[in-house]
């Protein structure tokens, strides 16, 4: 599995911690920036991660900003992305089990580092249940076909 990861300045420190965890666990990853705590615009970096996942350059992605809200909004604008903003392990688990989330959105300013790593671990190690949940994902995909710009 390859993880695309990116953040803005407000998520940079947490991104670095998660990269350390991924490296320690032997999980392949691609860092799409930012590379410091200098102020940047989160859409620039989050879009790049979401596009990489959408284009199958990475299997899943992790995006981080101050609250996780902006990151999840941007990621979910990209066709084929199901980004879930998670603040605990329960939500992370069910974002995978029922929604097959392919991007995890985190907020550095709203969760501690230990819980963040625990959320990442659960999210990476939880599969999709399928079944009745696939029917719902199919409906989401149909909405994307109708309403999202196919040029992105």
C-alpha positions in Angstrom: 0.0 0.0 0.0 1.2 3.5 -0.9 -0.1 6.5 1.1 -0.1 10.0 -0.4 0.3 12.5 2.5 0.1 16.3 2.5 -0.6 19.2 4.8 -0.7 22.9 5.1 1.5 24.8 7.6 -1.0 24.2 10.4 -0.7 20.4 9.9 3.0 20.2 9.1 4.2 18.9 12.5 1.6 16.2 12.7 2.4 15.3 9.1 6.0 14.8 10.0 5.0 12.6 13.0 2.7 10.5 10.8 5.5 10.1 8.2 7.8 8.8 11.0 5.1 6.3 12.0 4.6 5.1 8.3 8.3 4.7 7.9 8.7 2.7 11.1 5.8 0.5 10.0 7.2 0.0 6.5 4.3 1.7 4.8 5.3 3.3 1.5 4.4 7.0 1.2 4.7 10.0 -1.0 5.0 13.4 0.7 3.3 16.1 -1.3 4.3 18.9 1.2 4.2 21.5 2.6 7.7 21.3 4.0 7.6 23.9 6.8 5.4 25.8 9.2 5.5 28.9 6.9 2.0 30.0 6.0 0.6 28.4 2.8 -2.9 27.8 1.3 -4.2 24.3 2.2 -6.1 23.7 -1.1 -2.8 23.7 -3.0 -1.4 20.7 -1.1 -4.6 18.8 -0.3 -5.6 18.9 -4.0 -2.3 17.3 -5.0 -2.9 14.4 -2.5 -6.5 13.9 -3.6 -5.5 13.9 -7.3 -2.8 11.3 -6.6 -5.3 9.0 -5.0 -7.9 9.7 -7.7 -5.4 8.9 -10.4 -4.3 5.7 -8.6 -0.7 7.0 -8.0 -1.4 6.2 -4.4 -3.8 3.7 -2.8 -5.0 6.1 -0.1 -4.2 9.5 1.3 -3.8 11.4 4.5 -4.4 15.2 4.6 -3.9 17.5 7.5 -4.7 21.1 8.3 -5.4 22.9 11.5 -9.0 21.5 12.0 -9.2 18.9 9.3 -12.3 20.6 8.0 -10.8 22.5 5.1 -8.7 19.5 4.1 -11.7 17.2 3.9 -13.7 19.8 1.9 -11.0 20.2 -0.7 -10.3 16.5 -1.0 -14.0 15.7 -1.4 -14.2 18.0 -4.4 -12.2 15.5 -6.4 -14.0 12.7 -8.3 -13.6 9.3 -6.7 -12.5 10.7 -3.3 -14.2 9.7 -0.1 -12.4 11.8 2.5 -13.3 11.3 6.1 -12.4 13.8 8.9 -11.8 11.6 11.9 -11.2 12.6 15.5 -11.2 9.1 17.1 -10.6 5.5 16.3 -14.3 4.6 16.1 -15.0 7.1 13.4 -11.8 6.0 11.5 -12.9 2.4 11.7 -16.4 3.0 10.4 -15.2 5.4 7.7 -13.4 2.4 6.2 -15.9 -0.4 7.1 -19.0 1.4 5.8 -17.7 4.2 3.5 -14.4 2.8 2.1 -12.8 6.1 2.8 -9.7 6.6 0.7 -8.5 9.8 2.3 -8.2 10.4 6.1 -8.4 14.0 7.1 -7.0 15.1 10.4 -6.8 18.4 12.3 -3.5 19.0 14.1 -5.0 21.6 16.4 -7.9 19.4 17.5 -6.4 16.1 18.3 -3.3 15.0 20.2 -0.4 13.2 18.6 -1.0 9.9 20.3 -4.6 9.7 19.2 -3.6 10.8 15.7 -1.2 7.9 15.3 -3.8 5.6 16.8 -6.4 6.9 14.3 -4.0 6.4 11.4 -3.2 2.8 12.6 -6.9 1.9 12.8 -7.7 3.5 9.4 -4.8 1.8 7.6 -5.7 -1.6 9.1 -9.5 -1.6 8.5 -11.0 -3.0 5.4 -14.3 -2.3 3.6 -17.3 -4.5 4.5 -19.0 -4.2 1.1 -22.5 -5.7 1.0 -25.2 -3.1 1.5 -22.5 -0.4 1.9 -21.3 -1.0 -1.7 -24.8 -0.1 -2.9 -24.5 3.3 -1.2 -21.0 3.9 -2.6 -22.4 3.2 -6.1 -25.0 5.9 -5.5 -22.3 8.4 -4.5 -20.4 7.5 -7.7 -23.5 8.1 -9.8 -23.8 11.6 -8.2 -20.2 12.3 -9.1 -20.8 11.2 -12.7 -23.7 13.7 -12.9 -22.4 16.7 -11.0 -18.6 16.8 -10.7 -16.5 18.3 -13.5 -15.1 15.3 -15.5 -12.1 17.4 -16.5 -10.5 17.3 -13.0 
